[in-house]
Amino acid sequence: MGKLVRDLIPDIIEQSGRIPRTRQLDTHEFELALAEKLMEEADEFRRAGRDDRPEELADVFEVVSCLASSLGLTMADVAALAADKRERRGGFVDRIWLE
C-alpha cells in the first residue's frame, strides 16, 4: 500500500540511490488520497511539540490548498467561506468547551 507524497520526493529518493515506484492518481483517487493525507498531517500536528508545530501546520495548509484546488476553489474562496461561517456560527477565539 502506497501513499501520496510531495512532488519532489521521487527525485529525492533517486538521489539517495534507490528507485521509486510511482504512478499518477486519477481525480477520484487523488481526492481520496488528499483526504487521507489531511488526516495524517493533522495527526502529525497534534503529536508535534510546540517548536515543530509551525512546519506541521504548513503541511496541513499545503494539503488544504490542494483539496481546495481539486474542488475548483482558490484559498481566497475557502477564506470567504470560512468568514461566512464564522459570521453565522462564530469562531474559536473564545476557547469555549461544551461539556
C-alpha positions as CSV (number, residue, x, y, z in Angstrom):
1,M,0.0,0.0,0.0
2,G,1.4,3.3,-1.0
3,K,0.7,6.9,-0.1
4,L,0.5,10.3,-1.6
5,V,3.9,12.1,-1.4
6,R,5.1,15.6,-2.3
7,D,6.1,16.1,-6.0
8,L,9.9,16.1,-5.4
9,I,10.0,13.0,-3.2
10,P,10.7,10.6,-6.1
11,D,13.7,12.7,-7.1
12,I,15.0,12.8,-3.6
13,I,14.6,9.0,-3.4
14,E,16.6,8.6,-6.7
15,Q,19.3,10.9,-5.4
16,S,19.7,8.5,-2.5
17,G,20.5,5.7,-4.9
18,R,17.1,4.0,-4.8
19,I,14.5,3.6,-7.5
20,P,11.0,4.8,-6.5
21,R,7.9,3.0,-7.9
22,T,5.2,5.6,-8.6
23,R,2.1,6.2,-10.6
24,Q,-0.2,9.2,-11.1
25,L,-3.6,9.1,-9.4
26,D,-6.8,9.8,-11.3
27,T,-9.0,12.6,-9.9
28,H,-11.1,10.4,-7.7
29,E,-8.1,8.6,-6.2
30,F,-6.3,11.9,-5.7
31,E,-9.2,13.4,-3.7
32,L,-9.4,10.3,-1.5
33,A,-5.6,10.3,-1.1
34,L,-5.7,14.0,-0.2
35,A,-8.4,13.4,2.4
36,E,-6.2,10.6,3.9
37,K,-3.2,12.9,3.8
38,L,-5.1,15.6,5.6
39,M,-5.8,13.2,8.5
40,E,-2.2,12.1,8.5
41,E,-0.8,15.7,8.6
42,A,-3.4,16.8,11.2
43,D,-2.3,13.9,13.4
44,E,1.3,14.9,13.0
45,F,0.4,18.4,14.0
46,R,-1.4,17.1,17.1
47,R,1.6,15.0,18.1
48,A,4.2,17.6,17.4
49,G,6.0,19.6,20.0
50,R,5.4,23.3,20.1
51,D,8.6,24.1,18.2
52,D,7.6,21.7,15.3
53,R,4.0,22.8,15.0
54,P,4.6,25.7,12.6
55,E,6.1,23.3,10.0
56,E,3.4,20.7,10.6
57,L,0.7,23.4,10.2
58,A,2.3,24.4,6.9
59,D,1.9,20.7,5.8
60,V,-1.8,20.8,6.7
61,F,-2.1,24.1,4.8
62,E,-0.5,22.5,1.7
63,V,-3.0,19.7,1.7
64,V,-5.9,22.0,2.3
65,S,-4.7,24.1,-0.6
66,C,-4.6,21.1,-2.9
67,L,-8.0,19.9,-1.7
68,A,-9.4,23.4,-2.5
69,S,-7.9,23.3,-6.0
70,S,-9.3,19.8,-6.6
71,L,-12.8,21.2,-5.8
72,G,-12.2,24.2,-8.1
73,L,-11.7,26.7,-5.3
74,T,-9.0,29.1,-4.5
75,M,-7.7,29.7,-1.0
76,A,-9.5,33.1,-1.2
77,D,-12.7,31.2,-1.8
78,V,-12.1,29.0,1.2
79,A,-11.3,32.0,3.3
80,A,-14.5,33.7,2.2
81,L,-16.5,30.5,3.1
82,A,-14.7,30.4,6.5
83,A,-15.5,34.1,7.1
84,D,-19.2,33.5,6.2
85,K,-19.4,30.5,8.6
86,R,-17.6,32.5,11.3
87,E,-20.2,35.3,10.9
88,R,-23.1,32.8,11.3
89,R,-21.6,30.4,13.9
90,G,-18.7,32.1,15.4
91,G,-15.0,31.1,15.5
92,F,-12.9,29.5,18.2
93,V,-11.4,32.7,19.7
94,D,-13.3,32.4,23.0
95,R,-12.0,28.8,23.6
96,I,-15.4,27.5,24.6
97,W,-15.5,23.9,25.6
98,L,-19.0,22.4,25.5
99,E,-19.5,19.8,28.4
